[in-house]
Amino acid sequence: MTRQPNRNQQRQARRLHRRLVPIAAAPLLLTAGTGSLYSLLLEQDIDAFWLLKIHTGDFGPINLQPIYSVILGGLTVVVTISGLLLLIRTPAR
């Protein structure tokens, strides 16, 4: 028999999830946007190599290329699992 979290715990979990989602979504949207834009520009014979650098995590003075994909994957997993836990823990009304 599993113990259902009380309403206060549910509110805290939702509040935490709402704060995590924009943090995780920003790099994912940046990666998707720069990759798409690079492909569109390349079809117009415009080579915007700087977009590829941003796409892979090289932000000029801050170079996250060695760990950028791990960061993206980790953020995706954390937000997905926290969202699923919120759905599972929500009691049926």
C-alpha positions in Angstrom: 0.0 0.0 0.0 1.6 3.3 -1.1 1.1 6.5 0.8 -0.4 9.4 -1.1 1.4 12.7 -0.7 -0.6 15.4 1.0 -1.8 18.5 -0.8 1.1 20.7 0.4 3.7 18.2 -0.9 1.8 18.1 -4.3 1.9 21.9 -4.5 5.6 21.9 -3.7 6.3 19.3 -6.3 4.3 21.2 -9.0 6.0 24.4 -8.1 9.4 22.8 -8.4 8.4 21.2 -11.8 7.2 24.6 -13.1 10.6 26.1 -12.2 12.5 23.3 -13.8 10.7 23.2 -17.1 11.8 26.6 -18.5 15.4 25.9 -17.4 15.3 22.7 -19.3 13.3 24.0 -22.3 15.6 26.9 -23.1 18.7 24.9 -24.2 16.4 22.4 -26.0 14.7 25.1 -27.9 18.0 26.8 -28.7 19.4 23.6 -30.0 16.3 22.8 -32.1 16.1 26.4 -33.4 19.7 26.8 -34.4 19.8 23.3 -36.1 16.7 24.1 -38.1 17.8 27.6 -39.0 21.2 26.3 -40.1 19.6 23.7 -42.4 17.3 26.3 -43.9 20.2 28.7 -44.5 22.4 26.0 -46.0 19.7 25.2 -48.6 19.9 28.9 -49.6 23.7 28.4 -50.0 24.4 30.5 -46.9 26.9 28.9 -44.6 26.3 30.2 -41.1 28.9 28.1 -39.3 28.4 30.2 -36.1 24.9 28.6 -35.8 26.4 25.2 -35.7 28.8 26.3 -32.9 25.8 27.5 -30.9 23.9 24.3 -31.8 26.7 22.1 -30.3 27.2 24.2 -27.2 30.0 26.5 -28.0 28.8 29.9 -26.7 32.0 31.9 -27.3 33.7 32.3 -23.9 31.7 29.5 -22.5 32.4 26.2 -24.3 30.1 23.4 -23.2 30.7 21.2 -26.3 32.2 18.3 -24.4 29.2 18.0 -22.0 26.4 19.8 -23.8 24.6 16.7 -25.0 24.8 15.1 -21.6 23.3 18.3 -20.1 20.5 18.3 -22.6 19.8 14.6 -22.0 19.9 14.9 -18.3 17.5 17.9 -18.2 15.1 16.1 -20.5 15.1 13.0 -18.3 14.6 15.0 -15.1 11.7 17.1 -16.4 10.1 14.1 -18.0 10.3 12.0 -14.9 9.1 14.8 -12.6 6.1 15.4 -14.9 5.3 11.7 -14.9 5.6 11.4 -11.2 3.1 14.3 -10.8 0.7 12.5 -13.0 1.1 9.2 -11.2 0.8 10.8 -7.7 -2.3 12.8 -8.5 -5.2 11.1 -6.8 -8.3 10.3 -8.9 -11.2 12.6 -8.1 
